[in-house]
């Protein structure tokens, strides 16, 4: 650690700052930790969620900007000081939650539990012929910390699993595709599509009619699970594909406008399951411990994981 006292500011939009401040003070007793207010004294590091531009304008000397979620797209819309390192959470308890969510959604669809539930509500005892896992290849878009954990969890249930990422990866148990050149092959070989991509200028609107029509080799029966960002999906393209039977259904946890507005057609469509951006929530204690460890490492000049390439957006 340096001899001077480290100063940390907390700026959390739509989140209570007090528990984070208390936790950071306990984890870093050698640091001064305060909630941000306009005109605050210069800080070395900041812990943020969706801060206003004024915050960054007030703090041009920040060395570390620590985001309390995995997605940093809101930060990258702002003018970040050039010397400031943007740092995302590596996991902090989110990957196991995401794996739970995706596996639950996948199995509910594969085993047709939604149809059994509807039959039970109507007082009907019904039987459905078992389906073959080999016919339900799952394609995971995005193979970062969350995507890899999800893909491996799905594979434990003996579904075939494909993975697609921007750069080539080799992961045991997965058939990996990479880059634009292999994107169509990945879609064609996948029936259930799980989106875990970061939101960048290249991925905005990637879940479009053109993309979704290529699922399952162009045959009807594809299924979409979007747990990344709402702006990945072209909303107007989804419902026609569901109504035509090209897609069997969709589970959406994220939306372009949140909360999802009253009266939006996604609320009432029988083939869409809506959840309120809860597939993986930040676990505060684990996040504070991770952020504190990274601040200590930065102060000692050691490398840290999770530094965002601002040009690439992740």
N, C-alpha and C positions, 0 to 999 in steps of 0.2 A: 504494500500500500504506500501511497505518497504520504509525506509528512503533514500536508495541509488537509483540512477536513473536506471530504467529498460532499458536494451539495446535489441533492436529487429532488426534482419536482414531479408531482403527480397531477396529471390532467386527464380526467376520465369523463367523457361525455356520456350521459345516461347511465352512469354507474356511481355508486357511493364511494368517494375516495377514502373515507376514514379507515375502513378495514385494511386497505392497501397501505396506507401511511403507517398504521400501527404495525402491520406485518413487516414492512421494510425497515422500520426503526428497530424492531426486534432482531431481524436477520442481519442488519448492518449497523450495529451500535456506534460504529466509528463515523457514520455518515449523518448529515443533516437532511431530513426529509420533510418536505412541506407540500401543501396543496398549492397549486398555481393560482395566482390572481394577476390581472394585468399590472405590469410594472414590477413584477417580482425580481429579486436580485438574480444575477446570472447563475446558472446551474451547470454542472458537469454532465449530468445524465437526466433523462426523463422517462417516466413510465406513463404510457398514454393509451387512450382509446378514442379514436375519431376526434383529435384535437382541432381547434380552429386555427386558421392561418395566423391569426394574431399571436397565438402561443409561440409558433416557430419564429415569427418576426421578432418577438420579444427575447428570444433565446438563441441568438446566432452562434454562440460558442459551444453548443451541446456537442459532446463527443459520442454519446450513445443515446439512441431513441428506441426504447423498448416497448413493443406493442404487446398488449395483454391477450391477443388472439393470434391464431395462425395466419389469417388473411391480412395482408397489408395494403390492399387496394385503396382504402380510404386515405392512408398516409401518402401514397404515391400520387394522389391528385393534388397535393400541396407542394409548395416550394420549400423543400428541405435544404437546410444549409449544406453546402458542398462537402464540408469536412465531417458531417454527422453520419455515423453508421446507424442504419435502420436495422433493428434486430427483432426477429419474430420468435415466438415460442416454438421449441422443437416438438413438444408433446404436452407435458403438464397434465396428463390424465385424459387428454382428448382422444387419443387414438383408440383406446379400448372402448370408449363410448361410441365412436364412429363405427367401429367394427360391430358392436352390438346392434346399432341402428340398421346398418346395411344388411346384416345377416337376418335380423328379424323381418325386415321388409322383403328380402329375397325369398325367405322360406314361407312367409305368409302368401306371397304370390304363387310360388311353385306348388305348394300344397293346397292352394285354393281355399285357404282358411277364410278369406273374405266372403266367398260364396257360401261356405258352410255357415258363417255367421248370419248371412241374409236368410238362408233357409231356416235356421233355428229361430230367428225372430218371427218368421211366418208360421212356426209350429210344424215344420216339415222335417221328417227324418230322411236324409238323402245320402246317396253314395256316389262318389266320383272315382273314376278309374285312375290309379296311380300314374304319374308321369315320370319319364326317364330323365335323370340328371344330365345324361350326356346330350340331351336336346336343349339344355338351358345353360349354355356357355355364358359366363359372366365376364364382361369387359370393363376393366377399371381404367378410367382416364385420369392420369396423374399418379405418379409412383414416388411421391415424396414420403415423409414419415407417416402421414395418415393413409395415403393410398396403398403403400406397401403393407401396412398392418391390416387394412381391410381386405386386400387381395389374399393374404395368407389365411385370414380367418375364414373367408369364403371357401378356400381350398380345403379346409378341415372338414367341411361338409360334403366333400367329394364332388363338388361341381367343377367342371373344367373352367379355368380362369385365364383370361388374356389380360395383358397390361399394356398401356400405351403411354409413352412419355416423349418429351421433346428430344432428349438425347438417349442413346442406347443404354439399356440396363440389362443385367442378367440376374434373375431372382429365381431361386429354386422353387419348383412347383408351378411356375407361370410360363406361359408362352408370351414373350415380350416383343412388342412392336415399337418402332421409334420413328419420329419425324413425319413430315408431311407425306413423304413417299410411301409410307406404310399405313397411313391413317385409314384409307378406304378398305384395305385388307383387314385391319383390326375391326372395323365396324361390321364388315361382312361376316366375320367369324364369331361375332358376339350377338347373343340374343337379348341379354339384360345389360343395359349400359349404366354404369355408376360413374357420375362425374365428380371428381375431386381435384380438378385443375385450379391453379391460381387464376384470378381474373386479371387479364392483361389486354392490351389492344388487340393482340392476336387471337385471344380466346373469347372475347366478348361476342355473343351471338353464335357461338360454335354449335349449340344445340338447336339447329335450324331444321326446316323441312328437308333440305338437301341431305343433311347429315343423318337424320333419323330414318329417312327412307332406305338408307344403306344397311341399317341394322338387320341381322339375321339373314344376310345374303339377299336382301330385298323382299324376303317372304314376310307375310303377316305374322304378328305374335311378339314383336319386340316389346321391351318394357324399359322405362326410364326411371332412374333414381338420381335426383339432383340434390346433393348435399354440399355444394361448393358455394356458388353465388347465383342469385337470381338473374343477373345480367348475362349469364351464359346462355340462358334459354330465350328464344324468340317466342314470346307468349302466344302470339296469333297463329303460329305454325303448329302448336301442339294439339289443340282441340280437333281440327279437321282430321288429323291422323288417328286420333282416338275414335272419332265418330265413324270413320271409314272402316275401322277394324285393322288398319295397318299396324297400329300399336295396341297392345292388349291393355295397357294401363300406365300410370305414372305415379310415383310418390315424390312429392316436392316439399323440401324443408326450407328452401330459400326462395326469395322473390325479389323482383326488381324494385318494388315498393313495399316496405315493411313498416308496420303490420300490413298484411294483405288487405286491400280496401274492401269494405262491405260491398256486396253485390258483384264482386269479381267472379267471372264464370268458373274459376278453379274451385271455389267453395262448394258449388253444387253439382259439379260434373261427377257422374257415377263411377267413372274410371280413374278419377284422380283422388289420391289421399294427400291431405294437407297437414303438415305439422309446423309449429311456430318457431322455426329456426332453433330447434333444440337438439339436433342430432349429436352435438358435442359441445358442452359448455366448459368454459375455463374453470379449472379448479384452483382457487385462489392460493391456498397454502403451497401447493406444488409449484405454481407459477412464481410466487415470491421467492421461493428457494432457488429456482432456476435463474431468475433475473439477478438475485443477489450474487450468485456464483459467477455470473457473466460479468457483472460490474467489477467484482474483485479481480477477475482475470484480466479485464481490460486495463485496470489501474496498474497491474503488474506487467503489462506489455505482452501478455500471453494471448494466443489466438482463441477465438470463441466460435461456436457453431451458431447457425441461424442468421448470419449477416446477409441482408437482402441485396441482391444485385439490382440497383435502382433502374438500370437500363432494361433489364429483362423483366422486372416486375415480381421477382420471387427469389 
